[in-house]
Amino acid sequence: MSSTDNLAGEPARPIPWYRIPIPREKLRELTERRDWKGFLQTVGYLALLGGTAAAVFIVHAYLPLPWLFLALTSWCMAPCSGRSG
């Protein structure tokens, strides 16, 4: 199988790309690096993670055991869900 074949063994077909005409200045503006948004998202994520960790410790110290399982589940599952809404 050559590099131009697809997984079915058929010859590759060209893809009809459409290139949108964007002025060079506008393209530079749109692809400019902005670290502040990433910084704010990271700070927000770490704040939520720390807040839920603190809630788990508080539940562990002052509430009965079933509440601890609920708090641990929410702390473990929330950062891994990857959903925003």
TAHURA-V538778 format. One record per pair of residues at least 24 apart in sequence whose C-alpha atoms are under 7 Angstrom apart, sorted by sequence separation. I is the first residue (numbers start at 1). J is the second residue. D is the distance in whole Angstrom. If there is no record, write none. Layout:
# TAHURA-V538778
I:J:D  I:J:D
This chain:
# TAHURA-V538778
none
